[in-house]
Amino acid sequence: MQLQSLEVFRAVAAHGSITAAARALRFTQSAVSRQIAALEADTGAVLFDRLPRGVALTEEGRCLLGHAEAVLDRLGVARRELATLRDGTGGRLRVGAFATAVAALVPRALAAYRASRPGVTLSLVEGLTPELLDRLESGDADVAVVSAAPDRPLDPDRFDLRHLLDEHLLVAVPRTHRLARRRTVRYAELAGESFIAASATPENTLLAASLPLGFAPRVDIVAAEWTGKLGCVAAGLGITLIPALAIRAAPADIALLRLHRDDASVRRVFAATVAGRTRPAAVTAFVAHLREVAATL
């Protein structure tokens, strides 16, 4: 049973005339007659009574018409949904991002994306880069904003990576700190300071990717979230390293210092998708928004 035959059948039923249906479909009358004859042969049923003026559905024709309309209507919905997926104006977009990217970069890109494509359903999940890459591979996310140190690059065979920006680490100290009025600082000047980190073991924190060889920071206070870390710094309980993307979360009563260029640590930030998989138009459009926002930060 051909879809075109069903479309012709529905048109003839609607117009009550093979001639009128042919005119509406821009077919020849003989082509419409052949389609109806083929459908009747395929179903083994007489679908129309041929009358002196036009045609009328038989009981079998009325039965088939309900099914034909359901099939064609459902196909029409499918075609419209596929069209929105092709042009990126419909469907869904599931975004993953590491914590500090959610401070400014990703929300701005999502807001711009939603304004241009309100028909797309958006979702955002926050996590660490390894977790986000796992979500990508398992199909639980469409695109992830992830980071990597230059000496520990992500696997380009597993992921397609679009570079967004290079992010520097800053040192956050209380306004009352002895170094608070400085613009830059060396790690050697921070020896003996109490660091606030997400783990008591530096190798599990941002410190691991940035500290010079032989520098052993003392971690007295463990705080997982940036609000907790920065709150402790503001209270004078210690200092912490903060990625540049997170500075919007910094309270006014802390000072942010740049690391000296010889100590500077950089994280590379990427938009990642799974290598070898078709990239939906929605993802391509969102990455374009990410790049636009990244260029302003």
N, C-alpha and C positions, 0 to 999 in steps of 0.2 A: 504494500500500500504506500504510494508515493505522497509526500507532503503537498506537492503541487496539485495532485489530483484532489486532495482534501480541500485545498484552497479554492479550486474551481468548483467543487461540489457545493461548498458553503456559499459561493457567489451566486450560483444558479438558484439555490434554495432561497436566497435573500431577494433576488430579482424576479423569481418566478418565470424566468425566460432565459433560454440559452442565448438568444440574440442580445438581450440586454446585459447578461453577464459577460459575454464576449466583448461588448463595447466598454464595459467598466474595467475589464482586465486588460484591454487593448490586445486581445487575442482575436484570431479569426473564429468565425462561428464553427467551422469544421474542426478546429483544434479543440475547442471546448467540448464539442460532441464526442470527439475521440477520447478525451480525458474521462468523461462521464461513462462512456462505454467500457473503458479499461477498468474503471473503479467498480462498475457493476459486475464485470467478469471476475475481478479479484475477490469481491465479497460474495459472489454467487447470489446476488439479490437485485431485484428491480427497484431502483431508488426513486425514479420519477415516473409518473403517468404522463405520457405525451398527449397534450390536449390541442384542440384546434388553435387556441391562442395561449401559447406558453406551456409550462409544465407544472405539475403539482407533486409534492412529496408523497410517496407511499408510506405505509406504516413502517416498513423496513428503513426507508429513507429518513423518517423522523427519528428513528432509533440511532442511526448512524450519525445524524447531524449533531446530536448532543455530545457524542464522543469526539467528533471532528472539531467542534468548537472548543472543547476542553483541551485537546491536543494543541490546536493552533494558538489558543490564548496562552497556554503555558509556554509554548515555543516563543511567542512574542515577548513574554516577560523575560525569558532566558536571553533573548537577543538584546533587549534593552540593558539588562544587567551586565552582559558581556561588553557592551559598548561603553558603559561607565567605567568598567575595569580597564579597558583599553586606553581611554583618555584620562584616567586617573581622577574622575569626578565622583566615583562611587566605590562601594566595597568597604574595606577596613584597612587600618594601618596600625600595626602593633610595634611600638618603639621601646627599646631598652636603652638605659643610659647609666653611667656611673654617677655617684652622688653629686660631685661638684659640677658636672655638666648640667644637672637639673637645676642648678642655682640661677642660670641665666641663658646659656646657649640653647638648650633643648626647648624650654618653655617659649622663648621668643620665636623659634622656628615653628613650633606647633601652632602658636597663635597666628602667625602669618599664613601657615598652611590651611588652617581652619577657615580663615577669612576668604581664601581663594577657592576652597573646595569644601563647602559646608555639608555636602552629601556624604563625605567619608567619615566613618566611625573611627574615632581615635582612642588609643589606650597607651598608657605609659607605665613601665615598671622600672624601678631603680635597683641596681645591684652592682656587684664587683665585676670587673672585666671577664674573668674566667667563667663566672656564672652566666653572664650575658651571651658569651660565645656559645656556651652549651645550649642556651635557649634558642639561639639562631639555628643551630644544627638540628635540634629536635623539632623545629617548626613552630615553636611557641612565640617567636618574634619575627618580624619582617626585616627590621634594620636595628642595629645597635650602635650607640655612640660609645666607643671604648678608648682606652689609653694604653700606651706602652712606652717603656724607657727605650732610648736609642740602642742600648746594648742588649736589649731583650725584645727583639721585634716579634710581631705576630706572624703566624704561618700564612704566607701568601698563597700556598697551595690549597689551604682549607677555606680561606676567606678572601673576598674582594674588598680591598681597603681603599677608601677615598680620604686622603689627608685633608683635615679641616684646619688645624692650627697646631702650633707648638706652645705648650703651656709651661711657664716658669713657676717655680716654687718660691714663696716669700716666707719670711720669718715674722710671726706675730708675737709681739711683746706688749706688756701693760704700758699705759701711758707714763707710769711712774718709773719705768725701767731705766737703768743707767744708759742703755743704748737707744732709747726711744726717739731721740732727736737725730739719730744718724740716718743717712739715706741708704747706705750699704753696710754690710757686715760680713766678716769672715767667720767660718766655723770655729777657727782657733779661739775667737773671742767668746764663743759660747760654751767653752769647756767648763764643766762644773754646774752648768745651768740644769734646772729640772725641766725635762721635756714632758709635754702632755701628748699622748699618742693613743692610737686605737688598740694597741697591744703592748704588753710589758716587754715583749721581745721585739726589738727594732726591725729584725728581718721580716716581720709580718706587717710592716707599716710603710708609709711613704719615706721614712727615714732610710730604709734599706737601699733605695734607688738613688739617694742623694748624698749620703755622708762620705767624706773622704776616708781613705784607708787609714786605719788606726784610731779613728775618732769613735769613742764609745759613749753614746748619750745615756744619761741617767733618766729613766722613765719612772716617775713617782706616782703619776695619776693617769689612769686609763679611762678614756672616754671614746665611745664608738662614733657618736654623731658630731657634726661640726658645731652645732649650737652648744653642745656641752663643752667641747674643746675650747671654743672661743670665750665661753662664759667663764671657764676656769682661768684663762689667760687674763681676761679683764679684771678678775678678782685678785690677780697677783700671785696665783698659785704656780705659775710656770710659763713656759713659752711653747710654741708649736710651729710646725711648718704648715703653710696653707697654700693650696694651688691657686693660681691667679683667677681661675674661673669662679672661685668661691668667695671672692672679696666682697661681693654684695651682701653676704651674710655676716660680715664683720661688724661688730658694734663700734660705736664712735669712741669708746674708751680704750681702744687698743691701737697700737702703731704697727704699721706694716713696713718691713725693711727688705730691700733687695739683697740677695746674696752677691757677693763680689763675683766678677766674671770668671775668676779662677775656681770658684766653688759652685757656680750656678748649675742648677739641675733642671733639665727640661723633660717634660712628658709630651709625646706625640699623640695627638687626638685624631681619631679616625671615625668615619661612618662605615660600618662593616655589614656585609651581607655574605651569604654562603656562596662560595665559588662554584660555578657550574650550574647554578639554578637560575631560571628565568627571573629577571627583576621586574616586578609589577610597575606600572606607570606611576602608581601612588608613591612608591619608594623613590623612584627617580626624581619626582617633583619635590619630595620632602628633603632629599639630600641637597637639592639646589637651594632650598630655603636655609638649610644648615650652613651651607657655604656662604650665603649672603650675610647671615647673622655673624658667623665666625670672622668675617672680614671687618666687622665693626667693633669687635671686642679688643 
